[in-house]
């Protein structure tokens, strides 16, 4: 939407997508380097510095280890897709004048 600033959640998602893209490129470069042989191969540290990512992040990606974001998603009550829908829906509802919560009546008891 023109004229609207991005939310912190949207900014973080954009940053994460850029990091994932850089990690993917770095993994491809590392795999190509391995084909050259041990004496000609650039190490993980050199490749991670060139792509501007953390060496440990690249190591985890190369060895197909689960990232912290992926692990944290397994602990969430909502799926990532459901969370994204709510993150977009709530501000849009507020812009239309609808409250972001449903008023609770005195006659309704919430069960947890």
NORTALIN-V25716 format. One record per pair of residues at least 24 apart in sequence whose C-alpha atoms are under 10 Angstrom apart, sorted by sequence separation. I is the first residue (numbers start at 0). GAP is how many residues later the second one is. D is the distance in Angstrom with one decimal. If there is no record, write none. Layout:
i=I gap=GAP d=D
i=I gap=GAP d=D
This chain:
i=25 gap=24 d=8.6
i=22 gap=25 d=8.3
i=25 gap=25 d=6.4
i=21 gap=26 d=9.2
i=24 gap=26 d=8.1
i=25 gap=26 d=9.4
i=25 gap=27 d=8.7
i=22 gap=28 d=7.8
i=29 gap=28 d=9.3
i=21 gap=29 d=6.3
i=22 gap=29 d=9.1
i=21 gap=30 d=7.8
i=22 gap=30 d=7.1
i=21 gap=31 d=7.4
i=22 gap=31 d=9.2
i=26 gap=31 d=7.0
i=30 gap=31 d=8.5
i=18 gap=32 d=9.6
i=25 gap=32 d=7.3
i=26 gap=32 d=8.9
i=29 gap=32 d=8.2
i=18 gap=33 d=9.0
i=19 gap=33 d=9.7
i=18 gap=34 d=7.5
i=22 gap=34 d=7.8
i=23 gap=34 d=8.8
i=26 gap=34 d=7.1
i=27 gap=34 d=9.2
i=18 gap=35 d=10.0
i=22 gap=35 d=6.3
i=25 gap=35 d=9.3
i=26 gap=35 d=6.0
i=21 gap=36 d=9.6
i=22 gap=36 d=9.8
i=25 gap=36 d=9.1
i=26 gap=36 d=9.8
i=19 gap=37 d=9.9
i=23 gap=37 d=8.1
i=18 gap=38 d=9.9
i=22 gap=38 d=7.3
i=23 gap=38 d=9.3
i=22 gap=39 d=9.2
i=19 gap=41 d=9.7
i=15 gap=53 d=9.6
i=9 gap=74 d=9.2
i=8 gap=75 d=9.0
i=9 gap=77 d=8.9
i=8 gap=78 d=8.0
i=9 gap=78 d=9.4
i=8 gap=79 d=9.9
i=6 gap=80 d=9.1
i=6 gap=81 d=9.5
i=6 gap=84 d=9.6
